[in-house]
Amino acid sequence: MLERRPLPCGLTERELDVLTLIARGLSNRAIGLMLRASPRTIGTHVGHLLLKTGLANRAALASYAMENAVVRLGL
């Protein structure tokens, strides 16, 4: 059985989903369609990601996700 480790920066599972899709280059609208959420809700998640990581923008989030292997596989 795989051991579950805490997510970095206090991220939630949903924020990890959003971060993964940001790293894939998707827009809020496209992420919302995939996760069945409104673009506004996705924007809120993006804002939380920026606050929790201390990063300035989506490009920095994508870079952070890839450099630190903080992505959900299979999404």
C-alpha positions in Angstrom: 0.0 0.0 0.0 1.3 3.5 -0.9 2.0 5.9 1.9 0.2 9.2 1.6 2.5 12.1 2.2 1.2 15.6 3.1 0.9 17.9 0.2 3.5 20.8 0.0 2.5 24.3 1.1 -0.7 23.0 2.7 -2.3 22.4 -0.7 -5.7 20.7 -0.9 -6.4 17.8 -3.2 -8.4 20.1 -5.5 -5.6 22.7 -5.6 -3.2 20.0 -6.6 -5.6 19.1 -9.5 -5.7 22.7 -10.6 -1.9 23.1 -10.2 -1.4 20.0 -12.4 -3.6 21.4 -15.1 -1.9 24.8 -14.9 1.4 23.0 -15.5 -0.2 21.4 -18.6 -0.9 24.9 -19.9 -4.7 24.9 -19.6 -6.8 28.0 -19.1 -9.2 28.5 -16.2 -12.1 27.8 -18.5 -10.5 24.5 -19.8 -9.6 23.5 -16.2 -13.2 24.2 -15.1 -14.6 22.0 -17.9 -12.3 19.2 -16.9 -13.0 19.5 -13.2 -16.7 20.4 -13.6 -16.3 23.8 -11.9 -16.8 27.3 -13.0 -13.9 29.4 -14.3 -14.5 31.7 -11.3 -14.1 28.8 -8.9 -10.9 27.8 -10.7 -9.7 31.4 -10.4 -10.3 31.2 -6.7 -8.2 28.1 -6.5 -5.4 29.8 -8.5 -5.5 32.7 -6.1 -5.1 30.3 -3.2 -2.2 28.5 -5.0 -0.4 31.8 -5.4 -0.9 32.8 -1.8 0.1 29.4 -0.4 3.2 29.1 -2.6 4.2 32.7 -2.5 4.6 32.8 -6.2 3.6 35.7 -8.5 1.8 34.2 -11.5 0.6 31.1 -13.4 3.9 30.7 -15.2 5.7 30.5 -11.8 3.1 28.0 -10.6 3.7 25.8 -13.6 7.5 25.9 -13.2 7.2 25.1 -9.5 4.9 22.2 -10.2 7.3 20.7 -12.8 10.6 21.4 -10.9 9.2 19.9 -7.7 7.2 17.0 -9.3 4.1 18.3 -7.6 1.6 17.0 -10.1 -1.2 14.5 -10.0 -0.5 11.6 -12.5 -3.3 10.5 -14.7 -5.2 13.8 -14.7 
